[in-house]
Structures are given as structure tokens and as C-alpha cells.
Amino acid sequence: MDWKGVLTKRHYNCLGPENFAPPLLHLEIGMVNQCWESFEEWVDEVVEIVPPIEKDARKQVEAAKNLLAEAADDK
């Protein structure tokens, strides 16, 4: 069977999910970024109701910033 995630029983039964602190790298890369991006999308769709043309413009600005950063690194 192909298991993903936890493969063994808990070593310390007193430590449940409510007492668990995820590693900082996981917070930085995954958990916080995904939550923030989902929140921004919700605000754009429900609170501010940003038109699609502005969403595309934002994506183009982000892509241009990334290209500029890459060019600066190459220089």
C-alpha cells in the first residue's frame, strides 16, 4: 500500500495536533503563503470585486518584477 503522511503510531500521546508547532520552513514556504494567497483571492473576488483586466495587469506586474530580479541577479 502506498502511504503518504504519518507512517507510525504517535511516540508521545500527550502531544496532539493542538500542541504541535510546524517547522519554520514549512510555515514560510507553504502554510502561510497558501493562506495569504487564498485570502488575497477572496478579497479580490468578494470584498473589492476586482475586474479580470486588473487581475491580469497585476499578474503582468508580478512577472515583470520577477524578470527584473532575475536580470539583476545575472548582472
N, C-alpha and C positions, 0 to 999 in steps of 0.2 A: 504494500500500500504506500502511496506517495504522500507523506505527511508534510505539511508546512506549518511552521509556528512551533509551539511548545511540543516537545517530544517525550518529556518525562514528567513524573509527578512533582509537585512543589517540594522543595527542600525544606522550606520554612513555612509551616502552615499559618503562622501568625501574620505573615506579610501578604495581604490581599491586594487587589488592584488599587484600592483607595490609598494604600501606603507605598505605592511604587512610584519612584521618580525615574522617568526615562532618561537615557543618556543624553547629554547636551547636544551631541552631534545630531541625534535623531530629531531633537527639538528644532535645531537650526535648519536642517535640510528639509525635513518632511512635515512634521506635525504642525508647526507654527505657520510655515509658508502655505500649506494647503488650506488651513483655516482662514488665513488672511486673504488669500485669493478668492476663496468662496464668499467671504464677507464682502469683498470689493464687488464681485459679480452681483451679489444680492442687492447691494446699494445701487449699482448702476441700473438694474432691472426693475426694482421695486420702489426705491426711495427717490432717486433722481430721474429715472427713466431716460437714460442716455440713448440718443438715436444711433442706429447702426453705423452711420457715416462717421460719427465721433469716435465710436469704439474702434473702427478701422484706423482712424487717424492716430489714436493712442497706441495701437499695435505698431504702426509705422514709426512713430517716435521712439518707442522702445527698441525696435530693430535698428534704427539709426544710431541710438546710443550704444548698443552692443557692437555695431560695426566700428564706431569711433573708438571705443575702448580697445577692440582688437587691433586697430591700426596704430593706436598709441603704444600698445604692448610690442608690436612688431618693430616700431621705430626704435 
